[in-house]
Amino acid sequence: MTSFILVARDKTKRQKYIHQFCKDRSIDPLDITVIEKETAIKQNINTIGIEEIKNMQKKLFLKPIKRQTKAVILEDAQLLTTEAQNALLKSLEEPPANTI
């Protein structure tokens, strides 16, 4: 797994860059997992918890659906709880193959 940090004040520009980045690497939209603030808002919480990260980890170890590479996009990482941060760190230390 390769990790990138993208920082931009304009969320639209950031999302366009990420979309183009994935397109350039031939990552199919079905092979992209997005974890974002809206997911947390739907559950009436202001953080991204360990449950979302555990669900992400389950998806990480599955084979890509359409292509050889899959991607995870973590929006609003500052909303991660301490437990979620630790779980994410575990994934970054022991990355699955073919994941960005």
Secondary structure, 3 states (H helix, E strand, C coil): CCCCCCCCCCHHHHHHHHHHHHHHCCCCHHHEEEECHHHHHHCCCCCECHHHHHHHHHHHCCCCCCCCCEEEEECCHHHECHHHHHHHHHHHHCCCCCEC
